[in-house]
């Protein structure tokens, strides 16, 4: 590289300083709210009432986590259900969507345009909640089973179209054709050629799918009455609703016992403890996907 090219591609010290300040400010805006959530979960009710939300509370307590862990085995079981739901649901949906996208990316497949439009239509029009509920309960009979967490989100039209485009633009046809000439079938091409080159796209979708399934509380609330199949988010939602119900009725009663119950119940610290319990697994899972985002910048650099 000559001097003129290096001058065009280099960044001056001033711009480096500007970018550094912007990145530090962005990181600060992300870290500070999370720090507030963790600190408030350990703050006492008196400290929150006196000083509000503060990075240095006047008093520390484990009251929020104490009420959270009073659920006992239900909390552990809900954690396991959410982990199984997020992991198995993500893996199964990635397999279905990636194989479907591989089929749609084949130029020799005559029905690829029809199926692409068929996947595109549900992105614009939905059946609604009531038809979906009738389908799951009366026809598929998967309510109150673990399948209710897996089957409805098995395939996403937008994700399939994105993966199909990723395959068509980033994986050369000559590479797959050479494998077929050597005698490889479609499953062999998909497993040994397409999947390794599709890791960046799959990792991106895996993260989005994992976060979406991990934060899903509505499915468990609507379709599940089995206490052993309650996801963590649904359990925490019911816990906070019950706590708010007790607090509202105690405040309306205005009796000494009701006032004592009202004072003993945690408020913001319990809410923030629930937030920490939900966010922590996602923060632990993110580093495993982050390295694939960097690799994704190099995908598509192969030229025929």
N, C-alpha and C positions, 0 to 999 in steps of 0.2 A: 504494500500500500504506500503510495507516494504521499508527499506532504500536503498536496491540495486535497486529496481524498480524506486524509486524517483530519484536516481542518473542517471539512464539511460534516464529518461524522462525530467529531468530538464535541463535548459540552463544556462550556466555560465554567469557571469556579462560581460565578454569580448565579447561573442557572442551577448548578448543583446545589448551592445553598438554598435557593428557592424551593426546589423539589424536596430537599431534606426537611425544611420547615413545614411544608404542606403534609408530608408523610407523618411527621411527628405529631402535628395537630390532628390529623385523621386518627392516628393510633390513640391519642389522648381522648378523643371524642368516643372511641369504642371502649376503652379500658375503664374510664371513670364511671359510666353507668353500671358496668358489671361490678366494679368495686363497691359502689353504693348498694347494690342488691345484696352482696355478701355481708357487708357491714351492718345493714339494716336488719338482716336476718338474725344477727347476734345482738342487736340493740334492745334494751329494755323498753317497756311501755312508757315508763316515766321519762326516759331520755328522749323518746320520740315526741312525747307530749310537750316537753320543755324546750328542746332544741330543734325539733323537726328532724329532717333527714340530714345527718352530719357524718363526715368522714371520721370524726373523733367523738363518739357518743359518750354521754355522761355515765352510762351504766351498761354492762354487758350481761347477757343472759342466753341460756339455751332453751328458753321456754318454747319458742317456735318449733325447734327440732324435737323437743320433748312431746308436744302435741302431735307432731307428724309421725313420730315413731310409736306413739301409743296405738296406732292402727295394727302394729305387730306383724303377723304373718301376711296380712292383706297387703301391706306395703311391699314386702319382698315378692309376693306372688304377682302383684301388679307390675313390678319392675321386670320380672321374668316374662310376663305376657307382652309388655311393650318391646322388650329386646327381641323376643321371638318374632313378634309382628313386624318390627322394623327390619330385622336382618333377613328373615325368610321371605317377607314380602318384597324387599328390594332385590334379592337374588333371583327370585322367580320372575318378577316383572322385567328385570334386565335380560334374562334368558329369552323370554317370550318376545320382547320388543326387538332385541338384536337379531334373532332368527327371522322374524317377520321383516325387519328392515333389509336383511341380506337378500331375502326372496324378492322384495320390491326393487332392489338395486340391479337385479339381473335383466339385461336387455332382451334375453330370449324368453322371458316369462310373459306370456301374452296378456294375462289379466292384471298386470302391474298398474296400469292407469286406472282401471275400475276400482281396484282395492285401495289405491291411493286416495281417490275421491271418496270412497266409502269410509276411510279413516278421517278424512277432512271434515265431513258433514257433522259428526258429533262435536267437533270443536266449535261449531257455530250454533247448533241447536241441541238442547238437552230435554230429556223426558220429564224432569222435575222430581221432586221428593216423593210424592205419593206413588207414581208408577214404579219408581225405584224400590220403594218399601214393599209394594205388592209383589214385585218380581223376586225380591230376596226372601220374603217370608212365605208366600203362597205357592210359588212355582219352583224356586231353587231350594227352599227349605234349609237355608244355611244360617238363619238367625240362631243365636245362642250356641254357635259352634265357632271353632277357630277359623273356619273357611270364610266367615264374613269379613275377616281382616285381610284375606289374601286375594280372593277371586275378584271383588269389585275393582280393585286397583291394579289388576294384572297387566293391563295394556293401556297406554296413553297415545292417542293419535298424534299429538304434537311431537312427542318423543320419538315415535317410530319414523315420522317424516324427517326429523332432524338427523337420526341415525342413518337413514337411507341416503340423505344428502351427504353426510359425512363419509359414507362408504364410496359413493360415486365420485366425490371430489378428491378424496385423500388416498384411496387405494387404487393403484393402476390396474386397469383391466388385463394388461399383459401379464401381471403377476399371478392373477387367478387363472388366466388361460394357460400359462405354463404349467401350473399345478394340475390342471385337468388333462393336459397332454401327457403328463407323467402318470396318469391313472387315478388321481385323487377325485373322490366324489364330492358332492356339495357339503356334506357334514365334515369331511376332512378339510376342505378348503375353509369352511367357517371356523373350525376349531384351531387349525394350525396357522392360518394366514390372516383371516379377517379379525378374529378376536384379539390377537396380540397387537395389531395395528390400530385397533379400536379402543385400546385401554383408556386413552385420555377422554374420549367421549363417554365411555361407559362409567368412568370414575366421576365425571361431572354429573351425569344423570343419577348415579348411585347416591351421591351426596344430597342432591335435591330430593330424591325419593326417600332416602333415609330420614331426612329432617321432616318431610311432609308426613310420613307414616308415624314418626316418633311423636309429633305434635297433634296427631289426630285423636280428639276426644269425643267427637260427635258420633262416630260409628259405634263405639262401645256404649254410649248413652242411648242411642236409638234402637239398636238391634240386639243388645245383650242384657239379660237379666241374671246370668250366671255369675255369682261373686268370684269364682275362680278364673273367670275370663275377662275381668275388668282391667283395661289398660291403666297405666300410671296416671295419664292425664285425666281420664274419666274419673278415677278415684279421687284425685286432688280437686277436681271440679265439684264433685259431690261433697267432699270434706268442707270446702269453702262455702258452699251453699248451705250446708247444715249449720256451720258456724254462724253465718249471717242470719239464718232463721232463728237460732237460739238468741243471738244478740238483739235482733229486732223485737222478739217477743218479750225478752227480759226487760228491755227498755220501756216497753209498753205496760208491763205489769206494775212497775214502781213499788214493788214489795222489797223488804230487806233481803230475803233470799235471792230474789231476781237480781237485785243490784250487786250482791256478792258474786253471783254467777257471771254477771256482765263484767265485773272488774277482773275476774280470774281468767277470762278468755283472752288469748293473744289476738292481735289484729294484724298490723303491718308486718311484724316479724314472722308470723306464720305464713303470710302471703309470700314474703320474700324467700322463706325457707322452701316453700313449694317450688318457687322459680329456680332456686339453686338445684333442687333435686331433679328438675326437668332438663335444665341447660347443661349440667355437668357431663352426662354421657355424650352429648353432641360435641362439646368442646374436646373431649378425649378422642372422638372418632375423626375429627377434622384433619389432624396431621397425617393420618394414613391416606387421605385422598389428595392432600395438597401437592405432593410431589408429582402426581399425574397431570396437574394443571400446567406445571412447567414443561413437562414433556409434550404436552399438547401444542405448544408453540412451534415444535419442530415437525409435527405431523403435516404431511402434504408437501414437504420439501423434496420428495422423490420426483424426478422428472424422467419421462420415458425417452 
